[in-house]
């Protein structure tokens, strides 16, 4: 009589669905911060920066083609063609800069599709908000990642607390604001370095992503910006789902890691669509209670559904700079 062998497929399937349930809960746990609280980080007797600085990378045809190719997978998972397109439209740029200004984050540097390791190492040294112990340990590791695996090629939108820099490669206001919300979160901490290190730990980092989603939703609702709010449900929720499975990708085989990423994105899409449908019902109910606003809000909803499938600004566009700045690419 032969001895039965254990059925490992069932165990793997069980683990997969367990993770999927956890991801559904995590990626759907966001809710708007109400009442919304704007950031205030500079004392009144201090002279804070009055301009938000934004810098653009120079266009390079070969590099840009490679970057477009490497971003295909992230666009497929997010089901959005504006993810990792390595550019930022004027409208989305304005929304980001207004958010930074209104939340007293004028000291944050925004880099759009730019690779500038020399400038980032300088900002690492000069960032007094983070203690030198963290800057010259974990901060150096973050700079090594930035230098060796640049977002200019591999995409990604990220706030680096060790250099106080926001890297933008997607043309989506909700994605940019989600990372800017992390800058706001870091600025509000008594021990920002320790908090930033904690958020480098897999799974624990979901705390800051959830806080960021809550902040963006609260900001969108208080400003009645349905485009930002709906974009958060449709794009940021799936990205949270993908991030939720990032830890699993480190401990499972390559193809299983891809499966977990797809599952995370699917869970994020599902929970985001549920939240989006609920908010539409709430807005429709409010429109029925307020006939005077019905026509304008109906137009917003119709515009969103068709797309469903002011601070002082200092802009440095390296597309038009002199050839002397060859150290920035």
N, C-alpha and C positions, 0 to 999 in steps of 0.2 A: 504494500500500500504506500503510495507516494505521499510525501509530506507537502502540505499546501504551502505555497510561497506567499509572502505578504504582498499585498496589492499596493505598490507605492503610488500608482496613479491616483488612487482614491485619496491618499494622504495629501498629495500635491494639490489636487482639486480642492480639498477641504481648506488647506492653507490659503489658496488663491481667493476663494470666496470669503474667507474670514477677513483677509486684507481688503477686499473690495467693499465689504460692509463698513469696515473702519474708515476707509477713504470716503465713502458716501457721507458718513457722519462728519468727518473732518472738513471736507470741502463744502458742506452745506451748513456749517456752523456760524457763518458770518451773518451779522445783523447790524443795522445802522447805529452809529453812536448818536443817540438823541437824549438831551439836547447836545448839539455839536459844540465842541470847545476848540477855538483857534489857538495855535501855539503862540506863546509869548516867552522868548528866551533871552532877550537882551534887556538889561536894566535900563530904566529911563534915563539915567545919568550917563549911560554909555552911548557912544556914537556907532550904531551898527552899520554894516554895509548898506548903502542905499540902492545898489544895483544888483540885479541877478545876472551873473555872467554865464553865457552859453557859447560853446565853441564847437565848430564843425570840422570834421576830417576832410582832407583833400580827396577828390575823386581819383581813383586809380582803376582803370578798366579791368585789368586782369584780377586784381584783388577783389573788386566788387562782384565780378562774375563768380568767383569762388565762394564769396560770402553769400550770394544769392542761393547757390547750390546747397551749401551747408544748412541753410535755413528751411529747406523743404520739409524736413521731418517735423520741426516745431510748428510749421504752418498747417501741416496735415493734422497733427494732434489737436491744435487749437481750432481748426476749421475756420481759419481767418487768414486772408491773404496779406494782411498788413503786419503780421508778426515777422520780426527780423527782416524787414525790407531795407534796413540801414538808412533810414531817413526820417524826418519829422516835418509834417505839414505846418503851415503858418497857424492854422486854427488850433491844432493840438499843442503847438509850442506856446501859444498865448495862454491856453488853459493851464498848462504846467507852470508857467511863470507867474500867473496870477495866484495859483495855489501856494507856490513857494513864498511869494510876497505876503499874502494874507496870513500865512502861518509863521511869519518871522524867520524864514529860512533863506534869507538873502545871501548868507555866507556859503551856501552850497553851490559848487561849480557843476554845470551841466555839460557833459561831453556827448555830442551826437555823432555816432559813427566815427569816433576818433580814437587813434592809438597814439598815446603820448607817454611812454614809460618814464622819460626824463622828468616831465612835469608832474607826474604822479608820485615819483619818489620825492620830489621837492615838497609836495603837499603832505606827504606822510611825515616828513621831518617837521613841518610847520604846524601841524594840527595839534594844538594844545588842548583841545577838548578831550582827547584820549590820552591816558597816561603813557609815558615812554615805555613802561614795562610791557604793555599790550601792543603798542605801536611797533616796537622792535622785535617782537616775537610773532604773534599771530598776524600783525599788520604786514610784516615782511613776507610771510607766507602768502597773504592775499595779493601782494605786489608781484610775487613770483608767478602766481596763477595769471594775473593780468598781463604780465610780460610774455609768458610762454604760450598761453592759450587766450589770445586777445579776442574780445567780443567784436572787434572790427572785422574778424574773419568768421568766428563761430557763433556770433549773435549773442542775444541775451540782454535783458534790462536789469540793472542792478544798482543799488546804492552801496558804496563802500564807506563804512563809518570811519575807517582808519585814515582815509584821505579826504573825507567829507566831499565826495564826488559822486554824481549821479550819471551812470552810463546809460544812454538811450540808443536802442537800435530798432525799435518797433514804432510804427506810426499809429499809436493807439493812446488816446488820452488817459483812459482808465488804467492801462498798464503802467504808464509813466507816473501817474498819481499814486498808484499802489506802492511803487518803490520810493516815491517822495514821502509817503506816509511813514515809511521806515526811518527816513531821516528825521522826521518830526518826533517819532518814538525815541530815537537815540538822543536827540537834543533834550528830551524831557527827563532823562534818567540822571540820577545823582551819581551813578557809577556807569557811565556809558560804555567804557571799555569792557568791563565784566559782562554787561548785558549783551554787547555785540559778540563776545566770545561764546556766551551761552547759546546765542542764535546760530552759531556755526555747527552746533550738535544736531545730527539728524533727529527728526521727530520733534525735538524741542523747538526747532526753528518754525514749526507750524504755528506756534503762539504768535510770533511777530507777523506772519502772513495773515492770520485771522484778524489781528488788531488792525493791520493795514486795510483789509477789505472793509472792516467796520467803519474805519475813518473815511474811506473814499465814499462809501454809501451815505454816511451822515453828511459829508460835504456836498454830495450831489443833491441830496434831498433838501438841505437847507437852502441851496441855490436853485432848486427846481430845475436841475440839469438832467433831463431824462436820457440824453445821449450817453453821458458818463455812467449813469446808474445802470442802464440796460447793457452797456458794454462790459461793465463789471460782471454781471451775471453770465454773459455770453462768452467772455474771453478769460477773465481773471479766475473765475471759478474752475474751469478746466485746467488752468495752469496750476492752481492750488492742488487739484487732484493729482497732477503729474508729480508735483513736488512731494506729495504725501507718500508716493511710492518710491522716492529716490533712495531711501535707506534699503528697501528690499532689493533694488538693483545692485547694491554692493555685495550682497551675500548669496545671490542666486546666479545660475548660469546666464550667459549673454542673452539667449533667446527668451528665457523666462523673464529677464529684466525688461525686454521690449514688451512682452505680454503685460507685465505689471504697469508699464507706462501707458499702454493703450487702455488698460482697465482704469487707471487713475483718471485719464482724460475723459473716459466715458462716464465715470461717476461724477466728475466735475460738470460735464455737460448736462447730465440728468438733473442734478441738484440745482444747477443754475437755471435751467428751463423751468423747473418747478417754482423757484423763487421769482423768476421773471413773470410767469403767468399770474402768481399771487399779487405781485405789485401792479400789474396791469388792471386786475380786478379792483384793487384799492383806488387806483387813479381814475378808473371809469366811474366808480361810485362817487368819488369826490367831484368829478365833472358833472354828474347828475345833480349833485347838491349845489353846485355853483354854475348856473347856466351862463353867467357872464363870461366865464373862462372856458366854456366848452369848445368854442371854435378853435382857439389857439392851442389848447391841449390836444384836441383831436388831430390837428395838423402834426403835432409832435409825434403822437402815437403812430399815425400813418407813415410818417417819414422813417420812424424806427423800424416798423414792420417791413417796409420795403427794403431795408438794409439788413434785415435779420439774417438770410441764406448766407487899476492896470498899472502894473508895476513899471518902473523905469527899466529898460532892458539894454544890457550891454552885450552885443553880439559880435563874436569874432568868427568870421567865415573864412576858413582857410582856402576856400576855392578862389578867393580874390586877394589873398595876402601876397606880399612880396616873396620872392624866392629865398629870402634870408632865413625863413623859418623852416628849414629843411629837416629839422630834428623832429618835427611833428608830422605824422603820416596819417 
